[in-house]
Amino acid sequence: MGALVTRLRALLAEAGPADGVTPAQRQTAEEALAVIEGELSAGLPATGRPALTDRVRELALCLAGTGALAQAADQLVTAVRALLG
């Protein structure tokens, strides 16, 4: 799952207005990724699952319609759902 987060960060770093990513979307996505990384590195305590799920959902909604970023976000959503069961 870390590879998906890393890929999203790399895509986000390269994305700009021409890719359909506004500064507000970038900020929201970066904040969501930070929380996601923190939750994943903490070993997913039961209390962290709602935060992880919420942030992954927020990330996917934020990046909807942004091509490769949206696809990577969708892959992360799928991976988190599989992880959480």
N, CA, C and O of each residue as an XYZ file, in Angstrom:
340
protein
N       0.834     -1.186      0.000
C       0.000      0.000      0.000
C       0.876      1.246      0.000
O       0.502      2.274     -0.565
N       2.033      1.155      0.630
C       2.948      2.287      0.640
C       3.349      2.712     -0.754
O       3.563      3.895     -1.016
N       3.450      1.734     -1.657
C       3.813      2.054     -3.043
C       2.721      2.892     -3.712
O       3.018      3.777     -4.514
N       1.467      2.612     -3.383
C       0.363      3.399     -3.949
C       0.406      4.835     -3.447
O       0.177      5.771     -4.213
N       0.698      5.009     -2.169
C       0.791      6.356     -1.596
C       1.959      7.102     -2.230
O       1.845      8.282     -2.562
N       3.079      6.408     -2.397
C       4.256      7.024     -3.010
C       3.951      7.443     -4.446
O       4.336      8.528     -4.881
N       3.265      6.582     -5.168
C       2.891      6.906     -6.554
C       1.975      8.122     -6.605
O       2.153      9.009     -7.440
N       1.001      8.158     -5.711
C       0.091      9.307     -5.654
C       0.847     10.596     -5.358
O       0.589     11.631     -5.973
N       1.776     10.528     -4.419
C       2.577     11.724     -4.091
C       3.371     12.200     -5.308
O       3.440     13.400     -5.577
N       3.968     11.263     -6.041
C       4.751     11.617     -7.225
C       3.861     12.229     -8.304
O       4.223     13.239     -8.906
N       2.719     11.633     -8.545
C       1.784     12.172     -9.538
C       1.286     13.555     -9.125
O       1.162     14.456     -9.954
N       1.008     13.706     -7.856
C       0.518     14.985     -7.347
C       1.581     16.069     -7.492
O       1.265     17.215     -7.812
N       2.830     15.707     -7.258
C       3.930     16.672     -7.375
C       4.080     17.183     -8.807
O       4.484     18.325     -9.025
N       3.758     16.341     -9.768
C       3.893     16.709    -11.177
C       2.644     17.378    -11.743
O       2.713     18.042    -12.778
N       1.520     17.213    -11.082
C       0.236     17.697    -11.605
C       0.093     19.201    -11.422
O       0.624     19.793    -10.483
N      -0.632     19.787    -12.340
C      -0.906     21.214    -12.265
C      -2.257     21.527    -12.867
O      -3.050     20.623    -13.131
N      -2.525     22.804    -13.084
C      -3.818     23.209    -13.640
C      -4.153     22.545    -14.977
O      -5.318     22.271    -15.262
N      -3.133     22.289    -15.791
C      -3.387     21.637    -17.082
C      -3.906     20.213    -16.897
O      -4.559     19.665    -17.785
N      -3.615     19.622    -15.749
C      -4.083     18.277    -15.438
C      -5.415     18.297    -14.700
O      -5.943     17.246    -14.337
N      -5.953     19.482    -14.479
C      -7.219     19.612    -13.780
C      -7.080     19.670    -12.275
O      -8.057     19.471    -11.553
N      -5.862     19.944    -11.785
C      -5.624     19.985    -10.338
C      -5.446     21.437     -9.902
O      -4.500     22.111    -10.311
N      -6.361     21.900     -9.074
C      -6.283     23.265     -8.563
C      -5.398     23.285     -7.315
O      -5.139     22.236     -6.725
N      -4.940     24.457     -6.914
C      -4.168     24.535     -5.671
C      -4.945     24.000     -4.460
O      -4.357     23.367     -3.583
N      -6.242     24.246     -4.408
C      -7.053     23.745     -3.297
C      -7.112     22.220     -3.308
O      -7.024     21.585     -2.257
N      -7.260     21.635     -4.494
C      -7.267     20.173     -4.592
C      -5.925     19.602     -4.145
O      -5.868     18.605     -3.426
N      -4.843     20.252     -4.584
C      -3.504     19.788     -4.217
C      -3.355     19.799     -2.695
O      -2.873     18.827     -2.112
N      -3.761     20.880     -2.060
C      -3.633     20.989     -0.609
C      -4.466     19.923      0.098
O      -3.986     19.272      1.026
N      -5.695     19.746     -0.334
C      -6.572     18.736      0.264
C      -5.980     17.347      0.093
O      -5.979     16.548      1.030
N      -5.479     17.061     -1.098
C      -4.890     15.746     -1.370
C      -3.638     15.525     -0.531
O      -3.436     14.435      0.006
N      -2.797     16.549     -0.415
C      -1.581     16.412      0.393
C      -1.905     16.171      1.867
O      -1.257     15.361      2.530
N      -2.913     16.883      2.371
C      -3.327     16.685      3.763
C      -3.891     15.276      3.965
O      -3.590     14.616      4.960
N      -4.703     14.827      3.020
C      -5.277     13.483      3.122
C      -4.179     12.428      3.067
O      -4.208     11.460      3.826
N      -3.218     12.609      2.178
C      -2.117     11.648      2.072
C      -1.296     11.593      3.362
O      -0.851     10.520      3.770
N      -1.097     12.725      3.992
C      -0.351     12.756      5.251
C      -1.069     11.935      6.327
O      -0.431     11.177      7.057
N      -2.386     12.085      6.426
C      -3.162     11.320      7.406
C      -3.131      9.832      7.050
O      -2.959      8.982      7.924
N      -3.295      9.529      5.777
C      -3.281      8.131      5.324
C      -1.942      7.485      5.667
O      -1.901      6.376      6.201
N      -0.857      8.174      5.362
C       0.468      7.638      5.687
C       0.625      7.421      7.186
O       1.164      6.401      7.615
N       0.159      8.368      7.977
C       0.247      8.232      9.424
C      -0.537      7.042      9.940
O      -0.056      6.296     10.794
N      -1.727      6.865      9.432
C      -2.566      5.740      9.856
C      -1.942      4.412      9.452
O      -1.949      3.456     10.227
N      -1.406      4.355      8.241
C      -0.795      3.116      7.783
C       0.468      2.788      8.570
O       0.720      1.624      8.883
N       1.251      3.791      8.888
C       2.484      3.542      9.636
C       2.202      3.208     11.103
O       3.039      2.609     11.778
N       1.034      3.593     11.589
C       0.659      3.300     12.975
C       0.112      1.882     13.130
O      -0.206      1.455     14.240
N       0.006      1.170     12.042
C      -0.473     -0.202     12.130
C      -1.975     -0.335     12.218
O      -2.478     -1.380     12.629
N      -2.695      0.694     11.844
C      -4.149      0.676     11.790
C      -4.832      0.254     13.087
O      -5.518     -0.767     13.121
N      -4.652      1.025     14.144
C      -5.425      0.720     15.346
C      -6.914      0.898     15.047
O      -7.288      1.654     14.151
N      -7.732      0.217     15.781
C      -9.183      0.262     15.531
C      -9.709      1.690     15.514
O     -10.615      2.008     14.744
N      -9.149      2.551     16.356
C      -9.628      3.928     16.403
C      -9.207      4.716     15.168
O      -9.805      5.750     14.869
N      -8.195      4.253     14.448
C      -7.716      4.957     13.268
C      -8.444      4.598     11.999
O      -8.333      5.308     11.000
N      -9.185      3.513     12.016
C      -9.853      3.068     10.795
C     -10.850      4.081     10.245
O     -10.863      4.315      9.037
N     -11.688      4.691     11.085
C     -12.595      5.705     10.529
C     -11.830      6.875      9.893
O     -12.232      7.370      8.840
N     -10.756      7.311     10.507
C      -9.976      8.418      9.948
C      -9.368      8.013      8.618
O      -9.363      8.799      7.670
N      -8.858      6.801      8.540
C      -8.263      6.326      7.297
C      -9.318      6.237      6.201
O      -9.111      6.722      5.089
N     -10.433      5.625      6.516
C     -11.509      5.476      5.543
C     -12.010      6.839      5.064
O     -12.214      7.040      3.867
N     -12.206      7.762      5.985
C     -12.676      9.099      5.627
C     -11.678      9.819      4.722
O     -12.066     10.436      3.730
N     -10.413      9.739      5.062
C      -9.399     10.446      4.271
C      -9.200      9.822      2.901
O      -8.957     10.541      1.931
N      -9.295      8.512      2.797
C      -9.174      7.865      1.489
C     -10.353      8.271      0.615
O     -10.188      8.546     -0.573
N     -11.531      8.307      1.203
C     -12.726      8.732      0.467
C     -12.580     10.196      0.038
O     -12.891     10.546     -1.100
N     -12.113     11.036      0.942
C     -11.902     12.451      0.639
C     -10.891     12.628     -0.499
O     -11.085     13.454     -1.391
N      -9.822     11.849     -0.455
C      -8.795     11.915     -1.490
C      -9.376     11.535     -2.850
O      -9.133     12.217     -3.845
N     -10.137     10.457     -2.892
C     -10.732     10.006     -4.155
C     -11.698     11.046     -4.724
O     -11.697     11.313     -5.925
N     -12.519     11.626     -3.856
C     -13.462     12.655     -4.315
C     -12.732     13.898     -4.797
O     -13.105     14.499     -5.804
N     -11.702     14.273     -4.077
C     -10.924     15.461     -4.414
C     -10.266     15.329     -5.784
O     -10.176     16.300     -6.535
N      -9.810     14.127     -6.102
C      -9.049     13.925     -7.335
C      -9.881     13.352     -8.478
O      -9.341     13.038     -9.539
N     -11.178     13.214     -8.273
C     -12.039     12.706     -9.339
C     -11.898     13.579    -10.586
O     -11.904     14.808    -10.504
N     -11.772     12.933    -11.718
C     -11.681     13.662    -12.983
C     -10.299     14.198    -13.302
O     -10.155     15.054    -14.175
N      -9.278     13.707    -12.608
C      -7.922     14.207    -12.858
C      -7.030     13.157    -13.517
O      -5.813     13.178    -13.332
N      -7.610     12.259    -14.267
C      -6.840     11.289    -15.044
C      -6.067     10.299    -14.187
O      -6.645      9.553    -13.397
N      -4.742     10.305    -14.359
C      -3.886      9.333    -13.674
C      -3.987      9.460    -12.157
O      -3.919      8.458    -11.445
N      -4.147     10.673    -11.665
C      -4.302     10.865    -10.217
C      -5.577     10.194     -9.722
O      -5.572      9.538     -8.680
N      -6.649     10.353    -10.453
C      -7.919      9.736    -10.062
C      -7.801      8.219    -10.078
O      -8.323      7.545     -9.190
N      -7.119      7.680    -11.081
C      -6.933      6.229    -11.149
C      -6.107      5.725     -9.971
O      -6.436      4.701     -9.374
N      -5.042      6.436     -9.638
C      -4.204      6.038     -8.504
C      -4.986      6.134     -7.195
O      -4.846      5.275     -6.324
N      -5.800      7.165     -7.056
C      -6.626      7.310     -5.854
C      -7.632      6.169     -5.757
O      -7.866      5.638     -4.672
N      -8.225      5.792     -6.879
C      -9.170      4.674     -6.888
C      -8.482      3.369     -6.493
O      -9.070      2.544     -5.794
N      -7.239      3.180     -6.937
C      -6.489      1.983     -6.564
C      -6.236      1.963     -5.057
O      -6.300      0.910     -4.423
N      -5.951      3.124     -4.497
C      -5.734      3.207     -3.054
C      -7.024      2.910     -2.297
O      -6.994      2.222     -1.276
N      -8.143      3.411     -2.777
C      -9.444      3.125     -2.155
C      -9.683      1.616     -2.145
O     -10.086      1.054     -1.126
N      -9.438      0.970     -3.271
C      -9.637     -0.477     -3.375
C      -8.726     -1.228     -2.406
O      -9.158     -2.176     -1.750
N      -7.471     -0.806     -2.318
C      -6.507     -1.464     -1.428
C      -6.903     -1.286      0.041
O      -6.799     -2.230      0.825
N      -7.349     -0.102      0.416
C      -7.750      0.142      1.798
C      -9.001     -0.668      2.132
O      -9.099     -1.238      3.219
N      -9.945     -0.720      1.213
C     -11.145     -1.525      1.472
C     -10.783     -2.988      1.680
O     -11.328     -3.646      2.566
N      -9.870     -3.495      0.870
C      -9.439     -4.897      1.012
C      -8.731     -5.094      2.350
O      -8.930     -6.112      3.012
N      -7.925     -4.146      2.742
C      -7.188     -4.237      3.997
C      -8.122     -4.227      5.201
O      -7.922     -4.983      6.153
N      -9.120     -3.390      5.162
C     -10.037     -3.252      6.286
C     -11.156     -4.287      6.291
O     -11.844     -4.489      7.292
N     -11.313     -4.936      5.139
C     -12.327     -6.002      5.060
C     -13.664     -5.500      4.977
O     -14.613     -6.280      4.905
